[in-house]
Amino acid sequence: MRTWLLSLFCVVLSGFSTTWAAVEPLAGAGQQWVLQLGYYANLDNALNFQKQLAEAGFETQIVSVGESGEQRYRVITGRADSPAGLADLRETIREATGHDGFAQKDPFQSDQAREVFAAPQAEYLVAQAGPAQPLDPSPMATVGYDAGLSRTPQETIESMPGFTAGGVQIVPTIGASLGYDDNLTRASANEISSWFYMISPAIRAELPTDRSVLALIAAADIVRYDDSPIDDREHWYLRGQWSWDVSARQDLSLFAQYAEGADARGEGRRQGDAGLIPLAPDEWERVDFGGLWDYGAVGARGRLTLRAGLSELDYTNNEEGILPGDTGTLALDRDWQYYGGTFYWRVAPKTSLLADYMFTDMNYDLSSDSDSEIRTWMLGATWDATARTSGRISYGDQDRDFADPTKEDYSGPAWVASVTWRPRTYSMFTLTGTRNSQEPNGNGDYVLRQDITLSWLHDWAARFGTHVDIGYGEDDYRPTGRTDDLFYWGVGFRYTYNPHLRFGFSINGYDRSSADPEFEYQRMVYLLTLEASF
């Protein structure tokens, strides 16, 4: 096993203080500051804290930040042109309630986002401040589709509650799942079906200060099959990430992650007939680290985001081939470095045009003829039309140049899109789509992937919610002539018994057709889940 030393430095700055300022739109485009009184992983906890402050006579807002499934909730109040302008308010709240606050940059990305939230207070419980940029845009290790069908319907508006100890927000959880898979190797014939169970412990610890957040996440999935023990596998990871507001114009985010897991039979190089060979799943170790630097004050006309990182993937078993001409998992070991950036130019208070560039250098340990350099250019737009609607669409060109001159390079269109419509705080529609080239994992030189997915998450009552996903994808394995079409869907519900205990059930379906009948399959997965937090 690879040893990995993760070292992150947390800068804890003395708390700035604050003057009472009514929550109102910005008068200009300069940097504004607010007083952050709470930082929660659970919406109900944030609402309860807001109620306590209201009873003490203080008006606050709850602002949602982060992507779906990783959202956190800031309880904020006041507004000033500098941290010092909030000093009196901070002291007043501390004397009246015992709660201390930190001066933070205004989380709203536009004046309009704040104005929309301020108007229909009864309709919007949570202000939508805009999604965070992903820290790791690097290529994924395997080809396949995950429509997010196993997620919980409430994850976009709440997450499991935790507790605070010594200023650290701690969210320990454990999940237990019982399921049935009617084609666990994704075979076109001689399907293997089995009941299975999965245990999923996890813990997330976050230390917020006035200008930074340090987080450490550890999680694992332990899967056991009743009728096919050869498919038993584990996946776990440890991740550290640190976000620091360097100044009014600069933000810095760093991350490092170590993971161990396995490609299930029927995935990666084990697709088709190879998935039926009675050989344990291909196990791997992966290391990732990188960061993001963002330059540009809130309200500025232009903003620049730079990203860079390094990843390494090493397989640890099945190093010998299983079929004639197969070099085993040794041929899949690789590392890649990436760097790039995005420049945003605000053309309206709620809309920005963008220019994006990403360079990836892919290097294989054994199969050096598969080394390639990938360059992607895109132009697009991002918007937050209202607190209900947001989106990002980019379109451009991707070039993949192989080190081996005998291999055919790829040059063609690339695009990525994500549009979210939230008609209510408890209901959200998301449409996503991509087109780019991916690593083939032994099937061709590269895979040209296109896909589109529509999901709907809705909470029908305080404790009951549902999710529906439907999607279509196409994989073109060049230059083999193999083309796969995959239709996937899922429905499920989740019942929250109390803030610490949730139950769920889902049905997920997959139907793949292929130019090569060996790779066609139909599959249904039924899953009953129990999640608990402490």
N, C-alpha and C positions, 0 to 999 in steps of 0.2 A: 504494500500500500504506500502511496505517495504521502509523505509528510508535508503538511502545509501550515505555515506560520502566518496567521492573520494579525496584522497590527494596524489599528486605527486610532488616531489621536482625537480626543474630544476636547474642544476648547470651550470652557465654561466661562462666560463673561458675566460681570456683575450686572444685576438686573437694572435696566433703565426704568425710569418711572414715568408717570403719565398724568395730564389734566382732563377733566371731563369734557368730552366733545360729543355733540349729538351725532348720531349715525346719519350722515347725509352725503350726497355725491361729491366727488372731488371738484374743486373749483378750477383746477388746472391740471397739467400733465406731470407735475413733479411727484417725487416719491412721498408717499403718505405712510404713517405708522399707526398701528392699532395696539390695544392692550389685550394680550391673550391671557385668559384666565383658566382655560382648561384645554386638554388635548386628549381625545378619547378614541378608542377603537370601536365603541358601541354607541349607536345613535340614542338609544334610550337613556344611557348614562349621561350623555351630553344634554338631553332634554331635561332630565331630572336636576342636573346642576344648574341649567338655565332657570328652572322654576325656583330653585332656592335663591338665586340672585334676584329674581323678580320680586320675591316676597320681601327681600331686604331693600327693595326700591331701586334696583339697578337694571337698566335695559341692555340686553345683549343680543348678539346674533350667533347662529351656528353656521359654520362654513365647511362644506365638504371639500376635501382635497384628495387627489390620488385617483388611480384607475379603478375600474370595477373589480371588486374582490379585494382591493388593497386600500380602500378609502379610510380616512381618519377624519375626525370631527373636531374643529377648533371652536371654542367658545370665546368670542371677542367682543370688545366694546370700545367706545371712544375713537377719535381720529385726530391726528395732529401732524404737523409738518416735520417733527423731529421727536425722538424718544424722550427728550427732556420735557416736551410739551405735554406728556402724559403723567408726570410725576404726582401731581395733586390727586388725580383720579385714582392712581394706584394706591396711594396712601389712604384715601377715603375708603376704598373697598376693603383694604386690609384691616383697617380699624373696625369696620362695620361687620365683616363676615369672617375674618381670619384667613381669607384666601389671598395669596400673593399672585401677582401677574408679571408677565414679561412683555417688553415692547417688541413687536414683530412688524415686519413690512406688511402693508396692506395686501391680503391674499387675493383680492379681486384683480382679474386681468384686464378689466375694462370698466369704465364708468357705467356703461349700460347694464352690465351684469349686476352691479350693485343697485341701480335704479329699478330694474325689474323685480329684484328681490324685495326692495323696500316698499313697492306699491301693493301687491296682493299678499299681505302678510298671512292671511288666513289660508291661502292656497299653497304657499311654499314654506314648508317647515325648515328646509335646509337650503342655504344659498349655494349655488353651484359656481365655484370659483375657477373652474377649468381644470382639465386633467394634467397630471404631471407627465413629463417626458420620460419614456422608458430609458433605463440606465444601460441596458444591454441589447443593442440592435443587431448583434452578430448572427450569422447563420446558425440554424438549429442543426443538431447532430443527425437526425433521422428524417426520412420522408414518411409522412403520414398525416392524418387529419385528426384534430381534437377540437370538436365543436364546443368544448366546455360543458358537455352534457352532465357532468357529475357535480357541477357547482350547485350551491344552494340558492334558492330564489331570492332570499333576503340579503345576499352578500353585497349587493350594490347600494343598499341603504343602511346596512348595519353589519356588524360582525360580532362574534362571540364576546361577551364581557370579560373583563379581567379584574385586576386589582392594582393598587399603587402601593409600593413599598420604597421608602427612602427617595421619593421623587421619580422612581422608575415605574413606568406603566408595563405590567406583566400580564400576558394573555396566554395561559396554558390551556391546551385543548386536547381531547382525545376522541377519535372517531372509530366506530365499529360498524362494518358493513357485511351483509350477507347477500350473496348474489348468485345468479345462474347465467352461464355463458354457453350458448348452444353451438359455438364454433370458435373455440378459443385460439386455434392456429390459423384462422382465416383461410381455410382450405376450400377448394372447389368441389372436392369429393372426400369421402371417408372422414367426415367431420368428427371432431372430438368435443364432447360437451361435458360440463362439470359444474357442480356447485362449488362455490369458493367463499372464503371470508377474508376480510382485510382489516388490519388494525393500523390506525393512523395517529400516532401521538405527535404533538407539535408544541412549541413554545416560542413566543415572540416577546422580547423585552425592548422597550423604547425609553430613552432618556432624553426628554426635551429640555432645552435651556432657552434663554432669551433669543439666541440667534443660531441654534443648531439642534439637530435631532440625531442621536446615535441609536441604531437598531441592530439587534442580533436575533436571528431566526434560526431555529433548528426544527426539522420535521422529518418524518419517516413514513413509508407505506410498507407494510409487511403483508404479502399476499400468499395464501395457501389454498391449493385446489384439492378437493376431496377425491376426485376420480383420476387426476393426472398430476401426481406429486412432482414429476419432472419439471413442471412449469412453475413451481414455487419460486418466488423471487422477492427481493427487498430493494427499496429505493430510499435513500436518505440524503439530506444535504444540510450544510451549515453555511449561513450567509451573514455577513456583516456589511452594513451600509451606513454612511455618514453624510448628512446634508448640512451645509454651513452657509449662512448668509454672510458672505465676506464683507459686503458693503451694500449701500443702497443700489449699486449698479451690478454687483457680481454675486453669483451663487456658485457653490462648488459641491458636487456630489461624488462620492467614491464608493465602490463596492468590491467585495471579494467573496468568492463562494467555492466550496469544495463539495462534490457530490459523488455518490456511488449508486449504480443502478444496473439494470439489465434490459435488453431488448427482448420482448416476448417473442416466442415462436410465431411466425407469420409477419413479423415486422423486420425492417432493415434488410439484411442480406438473406434472411430466412423466410422469404416470401414464396408462395406457391408450394410446389412439392417439397422444397427444402424445409418447410415448416413442419412436415410430418415425420421427419427423421428424429428418432428418439434421443435427442441430444439436448442438454440443459440450455437455457437461454444464454445469449451472449452477454457477459457481464463487463462493465466498464467503470472507469474512474474519470472524473472531469474536474478541471480547475478553471475558474474564470475570475478575472479581475479587470477593473477599468474605472472610468470616471467620466464626468460631464461637467463642463464649465459654461455658465450662462452669463452673458454680458449685456446689460441694457436695463435701464431704470423702468419702473412701471409707468406706462403712459408715453414712453419714448417712441419716436417714429420707427427706429430700427432696433433690432435685437439679434444677437449672434449666439448660437449654441454650438459648442465643439464637443465631440465624443471620441474616446479612444479606449481600446481594450485588447486583452490577450486571452485566448482560450486554448486549452489542451485536452484532448480526448484520447485515452488509452484503454484498449480492451485487455482483459486479464485472464480470459480462458478461451477455449475452442480456437487455439492458434493454428491448428492444422485444418486443412480443407475437408469438407464433407462431401463434395462432389468433384468429378474430374475437372481439373483446371482451376479449382477454387484454392486460393492461398490462405483461407481462414481469416480470422479477425485481425491478424497482423496487418493485412492490407488496408484496414479501416483506421488505424492509428494516425492521428493528425493533430496539427495545431494551426491556429489562424490568428492573425493580428488584424485589427481594423481601426480605421480612424476616419473622421469626416466631420461634417457640421451642417447646420441649417441657418440660413439668414432669413429673418422675418422683416417685412416692411409693411407697417400698418397703413392701410389705405382708407380705413374708416375706424371709428372707435371700437367696433365689434368684429372687424375683418382684417386679416393680414394675408398678403401674398408671401410665398416662401420659395426659396431655392435651396435644394438639398443635394449633398454629395457624400458618397460613402465609398471607401476603398477597402477591400479585403484581400489579404494575401494568404492563400490556403496552401499548406505544406503537408504532404503525407510522409510518414517515416519510411515506409517500404516502397510504396507505389509512387515514386517521385514523378513518373510520367503523368500522374493525375494532378500534380501541382498546378495551381491556376491563380491568376489575379483577376479580381472582380471589381469593376468600376460601375457605379450607379449614379446617374444624374436625374434629378426630378425637379419639376416646377409644380406649384400647387397653391392651395389656399387653406386657411384654417379660420374658423369663425365660431363665435358664441352668440347666435342671433338673439336668444333670450335665455332666461334661466332654464327653459325647457329644451332647447335645441342647440346642439353643437356638432361640429364635424371637422374633418381634415381629409382632403383629397389631394394626392400627388400623382403626376404622370410624367414619365420620362423614358430613359433608355438605359439598358444594362449591357455591358460587355464582359464576357468571360474569356480570357486568353490563357490557353494551356501552355505549359512548359514544353510538352511534346509537340513538335510541329506536325506530326502525322494526325493529331486529333483535330477535329473540326471545332473551331471557336464558336461562341454564341454572341450574337448581337441582335437585340430586338427590344420591343417595348417592355416597360416595367411600370407597375402602378400599385398603389396602396390607397385604400379608402376606409374610413370609419365615420359613420354618421349615427348620432344618438338623438333620439326624441323621447323626452320624458313628459308625457301629458300630465302626470301627477308625481309627487315625490315617491309614491308607492308603485309606480308603473313605468317601465322603460323598454323601448324598442331600440335595438342596435343592429345596424347593417354594416358588415365588414367584407372586404375583398382584397385580394392580392394577386399579383403576377410577377414572378421572378424565377431565377434558376436556383436549384438546390443541389446539395451533394447526393450522389446516387446510392451510396453504400453497397457497391458491387453490382448494381444493375444499370449498365450503360456508363457513359462518360459524365453525364449530368442529367438532371430532371428539370424540365420546364413545367412549373406548377401555376395553375390558375384556380382560384376558388372564390366562392361568395357564400356568406352565411347570414341568416336573419334570426335574431333571438328576441324573445319577449319574456320579460320578468315582471310579475305582478303579484302584489300582496292584496288578497281579497278581504282580509280582516287583519286585526292586529297580530294574530298568531298563525294565520294560514296564508301560504303563498304558492304560486305555481311558476314553472318555467317551460317554455317551448322553444326548441331550436330546429332549424331546417337549413340544409346547405347542399351545395353541389361543388365538386372539384374535379379537375382534370390533371393528370400527370402524364407527361410525354417523355419517355426514357430515350433520350437521343444518344447514339444514332441507331438504336436497336430496332426501331419500328414499333416498339411496344407503347401503346397508349391506354391508360386506364381512366374510366369515368366512375366517380364515386358519389353516390347519393346518401346522405346521412341525416338523421332526424332524432329527436328525443323529446319526451314529455316527462314531467315529474312534479311532485309537490313536496312541500316542507311544512311541518307543524311545529311551532315553538311552544313547548309545554311550559317553560319558564325561561328566564334569561340565561340559565345555565344548561338547558337540556332541549335538544331538538331532534325530531324524527323526520325521515324522508323516504320517498320511494320514487324510482325513475325507471323508464323503459327507453332503451336506446337501440336504434336500428341502423344497419349499414348494408348497402347493396352496391357491389363493385362489378362492373363489366370491363372487359379488356380485349384488346386485339389478340392476345394470347390467352386461350381458355384456361390455362393453368393458373392464372392469377385472378380469376373471377371468384367471387364468394358472396354469400349472404350471411348476415350475423345479427343476432338479437342478444342483448344483455339486459337482465333484470337486476335491480339493485335496491336493497332495503338498508337504510342507514340510521345510525344513532350517533349524535355528536354531543359531547359534554365539555364544559369548561369549569374552572375552579376559581 
